[in-house]
Amino acid sequence: MKKTTKFLTKASALAITAGLMFALTGCGGGASSGNSAGTNEQTAATTAAGEAATQGKTHFNVGINADIGDISPFGGVGTGRTYTKYTMYEYLLQFDKFGETVEDMVRQIAKEVDVIDATTCRIVIYDDIQDAAGNLITSADVNFCYQGMLDSKNLPKLNQYVEKIEIIDNNTLDFYFTTSQVGTMEYVFCQVPIVSQKAYEESGNGMSTAPVTTAPYQVTEMIAGTSLSLARNENYWQKEELRSYLAVQEWDTIKMHVITEAAQMTMALKSGTIDAATVVGGKELENFVNSDGSVAAGFSAKRQTGGVAYTVMFNTAPESPFSNLELRQALCYALDNASILAGASNGAGDLTHTAATVIAGDYNPKWDTEDYYDYSVENAKAKLAEAGYKEGELTIRLMVENTSEYNKMAEIMQAYWLEIGVKTEILSYDSALFNTYRTEPDQWEVRMNAIGTSDFVVGSYELAVGSIADKYLYDPQMKELLKTSSDTATHTQENVDTLHYYIKDNCYAYGLYSQSTTSVGNDQIELIRHPWGQLIAGACKPAK
Amino acid sequence: MARYILKRLLWMIPVVLGVAVLIFTIMYFVPGNPAAIMLGASATPEEIAIMEEALGLNQPYFKQVFDFLVNMLHGDFGMSYLYRTPVITDLMNRFPYTLLLSLISMVIALVVGILLGTIAAVKQDSWSDRICMLISLVGVSMPSFWLALMLVVVFSAELGWLPAFGIGGPEYYILPAFANSLGGIASQARQSRSSVLEVIRADYATTARAKGVSERAILLKHVLPNALIPIVTSAGSNFGRMLGGTLIIETVFSMPGIGTYMVQAINNRDYPAVRGSVVFCAIMFSIVMLIVDLCYAYIDPRIKARYEGKKRRKSYVEKPVKAA
């Protein structure tokens, strides 16, 4: 028995030692993704990007916190896709700041833009556009791409806005729109990637794995759920002096790593495995940005307020208690927006005084100086009494999407409302269920939503109180005001103010704050972002 | 034996069909609209209805399930709503990563688990037994999520020896496999200890000892082979579960396996991907169970004989002769 025990002990010791040795020796090195850091070679490659630029090929590793999903040109919306699409594709026009009109937007494929009237626009594209395979891009290809996106129905607003497209000649198209709503042309011209019809048809799979495009970087490898590798397009067609910020080619190769786990993203940044992360948020941001706003040594950070505002929506259907204006106002007075911003988003945002982001083109700074249901428990209780409710009498359902930030917001709001005697049941649903229930008024009384716009507050108002809300919000006067302020002919600050005050006085939607996001990189990189928040990898500059 | 294998393969067909109908029905009735997710928050109810029609989601239940089953029998699970690629292609691309990770994890779990369990059984109630069972307890209690992150902190972030995430050469599988195997080590150790204890004091083992056979020989030739049946069963079921994808490990280490694919599909109501993944996992599990049953035949000749349909051997004891 003793001999057996000895034999077993030796065998297990050997096995464990062998296992540990195998694990600890780590036959790594030379791998292209998730490389271990800490060696001098790795440090030179990532933290001294400037030196590497003069020695030969430069490589940029970026971490993105969502799966890339569909990379085909006619794919739908998705967080991961938005991180990558500006690097993979080119569009007719693009934004370089909020609130731009088509005349101001940066030119990519489009050379000239001529707004003929409120619902017609002529686009002339460059005559020397070539994709990476050498296919010349003509207006037929532009038309093909728009028809492809329309047929896919992945961008419902595109289908709403575009009436028809006419090819005038090889480089000219006329776009006809169904509406003169402000932001229509801007939206249409920046949403559809342009590729060669020939290349698309030759791909055989709808360019779902290796799109051939006109962009400054071409996809060389895509591993679904893990990474996207791109290489500089050496035959990029646009002249140097005419390139927008989206067409800059600072790097030879770019690799986007999908890192969904926030702690992993932090470790990857700290170890130098990645050079930058598109978004770092929540508690992890404290590793890189100090409480006074300064950036930790060795890193750079770029914070940007986005086009999204967290907004409280009320179900004003007749059978809902929130058909009562005083009750809506009571709940608004009971909320301390600054505390919600601090508690739920660690202060990463800007307080807003309307149901839209503060950076929208027609956001009136005067609104910030006015009362916007400023936190007051007394006013809240008075309004509650006016509404005919005693403290403790009412229980409401607050529906939110099941994310860490929303859940924290909901809990803070629940506590504030309890202070005035309104009990709240929090319904936290996954994205799929939330999007299904948001238009079903029997599922909620109050809803927390991120309402976004690509340019103007009226875009946000349309999402908050427009036709999407018809099942639980019916106010013909407000619809009329919305129509007036959304039309390009009558889109004046005065009309927008009128609509803002109407929504505010009736408390249909109550904005809390605009979300801001932060990209983080090592201090050798200057981070460049799209106005909507995405990191433009190719344009991020290495230190010179 | 060939007949037995063929019979088992044929039995897989109704099992897979049953699973397919069940998962289709569950997904059909689960609330959540894939069209609404695909189109985003700006979509009106009318636009969502148009997309539903384009996806065939407004068809009656029986038509949808019939179409699904017919396509499935042709190996077509449809196109993923999320990736716009055929689901079968996605699964084939992702399965090798899950398979490799599961195989490595299983090998580690088996080798280390059986060793620990055997030591614990042989040295029952001693310090070795307690230490082995403590390791097992820690393994079964420790959350794999936490362990995975700790391994990354130590071996990747601090020491820089191993990569923190992604896929590539063998070094990319070390940390994930170790994190994934700890639970398996724990369960295999406990199972092994229990099985070996049952057999180590059996009559035939005692007889062998009485005949002067060494303990090593008794353990290797008599005890372990007889103790292996429940161990193999437990290992097979663990392996089958791993092949369904270890979501936490795949998420932490950004590995494009079946687990993350399936969970993303569920969260996005990507019906074709969910159905395809579940049916695929059902097929894999059935194949693993078949392999486990074949292993029984290899380990225990009596079971092999039963599979081959041979009659039981008659007893050697002769009938007593009646006195005249």
Chai-1 contact restraints between the chains, C-beta under 6 A:
chainA,res_idxA,chainB,res_idxB,connection_type,confidence,min_distance_angstrom,max_distance_angstrom,comment,restraint_id
A,M1,B,E215,contact,1.0,0.0,6.0,A-B,restraint_1
A,T4,B,E215,contact,1.0,0.0,6.0,A-B,restraint_2
A,T4,B,R216,contact,1.0,0.0,6.0,A-B,restraint_3
A,T5,B,K123,contact,1.0,0.0,6.0,A-B,restraint_4
A,F7,B,R216,contact,1.0,0.0,6.0,A-B,restraint_5
A,L8,B,I119,contact,1.0,0.0,6.0,A-B,restraint_6
A,S12,B,L115,contact,1.0,0.0,6.0,A-B,restraint_7
A,A15,B,V111,contact,1.0,0.0,6.0,A-B,restraint_8
A,A23,B,I174,contact,1.0,0.0,6.0,A-B,restraint_9
A,G26,B,W161,contact,1.0,0.0,6.0,A-B,restraint_10
A,G26,B,L162,contact,1.0,0.0,6.0,A-B,restraint_11
A,G26,B,E171,contact,1.0,0.0,6.0,A-B,restraint_12
A,C27,B,E171,contact,1.0,0.0,6.0,A-B,restraint_13
A,G28,B,L162,contact,1.0,0.0,6.0,A-B,restraint_14
A,G28,B,E171,contact,1.0,0.0,6.0,A-B,restraint_15
A,A31,B,G168,contact,1.0,0.0,6.0,A-B,restraint_16
A,A31,B,G169,contact,1.0,0.0,6.0,A-B,restraint_17
A,S33,B,G166,contact,1.0,0.0,6.0,A-B,restraint_18
A,S33,B,G168,contact,1.0,0.0,6.0,A-B,restraint_19
A,G34,B,P163,contact,1.0,0.0,6.0,A-B,restraint_20
A,G34,B,A164,contact,1.0,0.0,6.0,A-B,restraint_21
A,G34,B,F165,contact,1.0,0.0,6.0,A-B,restraint_22
A,G34,B,G166,contact,1.0,0.0,6.0,A-B,restraint_23
A,N35,B,P163,contact,1.0,0.0,6.0,A-B,restraint_24
A,S36,B,S156,contact,1.0,0.0,6.0,A-B,restraint_25
A,S36,B,G160,contact,1.0,0.0,6.0,A-B,restraint_26
A,S36,B,L162,contact,1.0,0.0,6.0,A-B,restraint_27
A,S36,B,P163,contact,1.0,0.0,6.0,A-B,restraint_28
A,A37,B,G160,contact,1.0,0.0,6.0,A-B,restraint_29
A,G38,B,G160,contact,1.0,0.0,6.0,A-B,restraint_30
A,G69,B,L82,contact,1.0,0.0,6.0,A-B,restraint_31
A,D70,B,Y83,contact,1.0,0.0,6.0,A-B,restraint_32
A,D70,B,R84,contact,1.0,0.0,6.0,A-B,restraint_33
A,S72,B,R84,contact,1.0,0.0,6.0,A-B,restraint_34
A,G75,B,R84,contact,1.0,0.0,6.0,A-B,restraint_35
A,G76,B,M38,contact,1.0,0.0,6.0,A-B,restraint_36
A,V77,B,G40,contact,1.0,0.0,6.0,A-B,restraint_37
A,K153,B,M51,contact,1.0,0.0,6.0,A-B,restraint_38
A,K153,B,A54,contact,1.0,0.0,6.0,A-B,restraint_39
A,P156,B,L39,contact,1.0,0.0,6.0,A-B,restraint_40
A,P156,B,A43,contact,1.0,0.0,6.0,A-B,restraint_41
A,P156,B,E47,contact,1.0,0.0,6.0,A-B,restraint_42
A,K157,B,S42,contact,1.0,0.0,6.0,A-B,restraint_43
A,S208,B,R84,contact,1.0,0.0,6.0,A-B,restraint_44
A,S208,B,T85,contact,1.0,0.0,6.0,A-B,restraint_45
A,I223,B,P256,contact,1.0,0.0,6.0,A-B,restraint_46
A,A224,B,P256,contact,1.0,0.0,6.0,A-B,restraint_47
A,G225,B,P256,contact,1.0,0.0,6.0,A-B,restraint_48
A,G225,B,T260,contact,1.0,0.0,6.0,A-B,restraint_49
A,T226,B,I167,contact,1.0,0.0,6.0,A-B,restraint_50
A,T226,B,S254,contact,1.0,0.0,6.0,A-B,restraint_51
A,T226,B,P256,contact,1.0,0.0,6.0,A-B,restraint_52
A,V258,B,S254,contact,1.0,0.0,6.0,A-B,restraint_53
A,I259,B,S254,contact,1.0,0.0,6.0,A-B,restraint_54
A,T260,B,T251,contact,1.0,0.0,6.0,A-B,restraint_55
A,E261,B,T251,contact,1.0,0.0,6.0,A-B,restraint_56
A,E261,B,V252,contact,1.0,0.0,6.0,A-B,restraint_57
A,A263,B,L149,contact,1.0,0.0,6.0,A-B,restraint_58
A,Q264,B,F165,contact,1.0,0.0,6.0,A-B,restraint_59
A,M267,B,A157,contact,1.0,0.0,6.0,A-B,restraint_60
A,M267,B,A164,contact,1.0,0.0,6.0,A-B,restraint_61
A,S271,B,A157,contact,1.0,0.0,6.0,A-B,restraint_62
A,D430,B,N267,contact,1.0,0.0,6.0,A-B,restraint_63
A,A432,B,G32,contact,1.0,0.0,6.0,A-B,restraint_64
A,A432,B,I37,contact,1.0,0.0,6.0,A-B,restraint_65
A,A432,B,R269,contact,1.0,0.0,6.0,A-B,restraint_66
A,L433,B,P31,contact,1.0,0.0,6.0,A-B,restraint_67
A,L433,B,G32,contact,1.0,0.0,6.0,A-B,restraint_68
A,N435,B,A36,contact,1.0,0.0,6.0,A-B,restraint_69
A,N435,B,I37,contact,1.0,0.0,6.0,A-B,restraint_70
A,T436,B,G32,contact,1.0,0.0,6.0,A-B,restraint_71
A,T436,B,N33,contact,1.0,0.0,6.0,A-B,restraint_72
A,T436,B,A36,contact,1.0,0.0,6.0,A-B,restraint_73
A,T439,B,P45,contact,1.0,0.0,6.0,A-B,restraint_74
A,L463,B,S42,contact,1.0,0.0,6.0,A-B,restraint_75
A,S467,B,T44,contact,1.0,0.0,6.0,A-B,restraint_76
A,I468,B,T44,contact,1.0,0.0,6.0,A-B,restraint_77
